[in-house]
Amino acid sequence: MNILLIIGFVFIAGGVIGSVLPFIPGPVLSYIALLLLSRVHEWKDFTPSFLIVLGAIVVVVTALSYILPRFTGKQYGASAAGLWCAVIGLFAGLMFIPPYGLFIGAACGAILGELLSRREKKVRSLESTGALVGTVIGILYRLSVSGIIASFFIRSVRAQ
């Protein structure tokens, strides 16, 4: 088995895992794996136009996944502290109670951030869920794109 193919499998796994973790660009890693596979198969499996369109989709989804939590948080009235604490809570929750901690930690972090940033200690539930909604949507987008790329990768490997 070619070393590039083995590296491609590592990138596919990292891409799918990275789709759930916000600090790892999962779709980008998955796309790199598809490029490595194309190189191994001498560019026969995927057309250049397919790879260009897929690359554009990866860029858009990756950018959206970082913009959406901020946008939805602002739409729901969340403060900057609420948004940052939601991201910190996401990491903490993922480390302590995976995979559910991803959502529980983000929600608790958003609530804590809103409590810390407000003079009155009253937080509306919409403010704390805004960042959570954007984070979940971003994760679903990244996971979908990485999953689709992984399916193309596996189908192409099986065909050879």
C-alpha positions as CSV (number, residue, x, y, z in Angstrom):
1,M,0.0,0.0,0.0
2,N,1.3,3.4,-0.9
3,I,2.4,5.7,1.9
4,L,0.3,8.5,0.4
5,L,-2.8,6.3,0.7
6,I,-2.0,5.5,4.4
7,I,-1.6,9.3,5.0
8,G,-4.9,9.8,3.2
9,F,-6.7,7.4,5.6
10,V,-5.2,9.3,8.6
11,F,-6.4,12.6,7.1
12,I,-9.9,11.2,6.5
13,A,-10.1,10.0,10.1
14,G,-8.7,13.3,11.3
15,G,-11.2,15.2,9.1
16,V,-14.2,13.4,10.5
17,I,-13.0,13.8,14.1
18,G,-12.0,17.4,13.4
19,S,-15.5,18.2,12.2
20,V,-16.7,17.8,15.7
21,L,-13.8,19.7,17.3
22,P,-13.9,23.4,16.4
23,F,-10.1,23.9,16.5
24,I,-9.4,21.3,13.8
25,P,-10.5,22.1,10.3
26,G,-12.1,18.7,9.5
27,P,-13.4,19.4,6.0
28,V,-9.9,20.7,5.0
29,L,-8.2,17.6,6.2
30,S,-10.7,15.4,4.4
31,Y,-10.2,17.3,1.2
32,I,-6.4,16.9,1.5
33,A,-7.0,13.2,1.8
34,L,-9.0,13.2,-1.4
35,L,-6.2,15.1,-3.1
36,L,-3.7,12.6,-1.9
37,L,-5.9,9.7,-3.2
38,S,-6.2,11.5,-6.5
39,R,-2.4,11.7,-6.7
40,V,-2.0,8.0,-5.8
41,H,-4.5,7.0,-8.6
42,E,-2.8,9.4,-11.0
43,W,-5.8,11.8,-11.1
44,K,-8.1,9.2,-12.7
45,D,-10.9,9.0,-10.0
46,F,-12.0,12.6,-9.8
47,T,-12.1,15.3,-12.5
48,P,-10.3,18.6,-11.9
49,S,-13.7,20.4,-12.0
50,F,-15.1,18.1,-9.3
51,L,-12.1,18.8,-7.1
52,I,-12.3,22.6,-7.6
53,V,-16.0,22.7,-6.8
54,L,-15.5,20.4,-3.8
55,G,-12.6,22.7,-2.7
56,A,-14.8,25.7,-2.9
57,I,-17.5,24.0,-0.8
58,V,-14.9,23.1,1.8
59,V,-13.7,26.7,2.0
60,V,-17.3,28.0,2.3
61,V,-18.4,25.4,4.9
62,T,-15.2,26.0,7.0
63,A,-15.7,29.7,6.9
64,L,-19.4,29.4,7.8
65,S,-18.6,27.1,10.7
66,Y,-16.5,29.8,12.3
67,I,-18.9,32.7,11.5
68,L,-22.2,31.1,12.4
69,P,-21.8,30.9,16.2
70,R,-21.0,34.6,16.3
71,F,-23.8,35.5,13.9
72,T,-26.5,33.5,15.6
73,G,-25.3,34.6,19.0
74,K,-25.6,38.2,18.0
75,Q,-29.1,37.5,16.5
76,Y,-30.2,36.1,19.8
77,G,-28.6,38.9,21.8
78,A,-25.6,37.2,23.2
79,S,-22.6,39.1,24.4
80,A,-19.0,38.6,23.3
81,A,-18.3,37.0,26.7
82,G,-21.2,34.6,26.2
83,L,-19.8,33.6,22.8
84,W,-16.3,33.0,24.1
85,C,-17.4,31.1,27.1
86,A,-19.6,28.9,24.9
87,V,-16.5,27.9,22.9
88,I,-14.5,27.3,26.1
89,G,-17.4,25.3,27.6
90,L,-17.6,23.3,24.4
91,F,-13.9,22.2,24.8
92,A,-14.3,21.5,28.5
93,G,-17.5,19.5,28.0
94,L,-15.9,17.5,25.2
95,M,-13.0,16.6,27.4
96,F,-15.0,15.6,30.5
97,I,-18.2,14.0,29.1
98,P,-17.8,13.2,25.4
99,P,-19.8,13.4,23.1
100,Y,-22.7,15.0,24.9
101,G,-20.4,17.4,26.7
102,L,-20.0,19.2,23.4
103,F,-23.5,20.5,23.7
104,I,-23.8,20.6,27.5
105,G,-20.5,22.4,27.9
106,A,-21.3,25.0,25.2
107,A,-24.7,25.7,26.8
108,C,-23.3,26.0,30.3
109,G,-20.4,28.2,29.0
110,A,-22.8,30.5,27.2
111,I,-25.0,30.9,30.3
112,L,-21.9,31.5,32.5
113,G,-20.5,34.1,30.0
114,E,-23.8,35.9,29.9
115,L,-24.0,35.9,33.7
116,L,-20.4,37.3,33.9
117,S,-21.0,40.0,31.3
118,R,-24.3,41.4,32.7
119,R,-24.7,43.7,35.6
120,E,-28.0,42.2,36.5
121,K,-27.8,38.5,37.1
122,K,-30.8,37.7,34.9
123,V,-30.1,35.9,31.7
124,R,-32.7,35.2,29.1
125,S,-32.6,31.7,27.7
126,L,-32.4,33.0,24.1
127,E,-29.2,34.8,24.8
128,S,-27.4,31.7,26.0
129,T,-28.7,29.5,23.3
130,G,-27.7,31.7,20.4
131,A,-24.0,30.6,20.4
132,L,-25.1,27.0,20.9
133,V,-27.3,27.1,17.9
134,G,-24.6,28.4,15.6
135,T,-22.0,26.0,17.0
136,V,-24.3,23.0,16.4
137,I,-25.2,24.1,12.9
138,G,-21.5,24.6,12.1
139,I,-20.6,21.2,13.4
140,L,-23.4,19.6,11.3
141,Y,-22.2,21.4,8.2
142,R,-18.5,20.3,8.7
143,L,-19.5,16.8,9.6
144,S,-21.7,16.5,6.5
145,V,-19.0,17.7,4.2
146,S,-16.3,15.5,5.8
147,G,-18.6,12.5,5.7
148,I,-19.4,13.0,2.0
149,I,-15.7,13.3,1.2
150,A,-15.0,10.2,3.3
151,S,-17.6,8.3,1.3
152,F,-15.9,9.4,-2.0
153,F,-12.6,8.4,-0.6
154,I,-13.7,4.9,0.6
155,R,-15.6,4.3,-2.7
156,S,-12.6,5.2,-4.7
157,V,-10.2,3.0,-2.6
158,R,-12.6,0.0,-2.9
159,A,-12.9,0.5,-6.7
160,Q,-9.1,0.0,-7.1
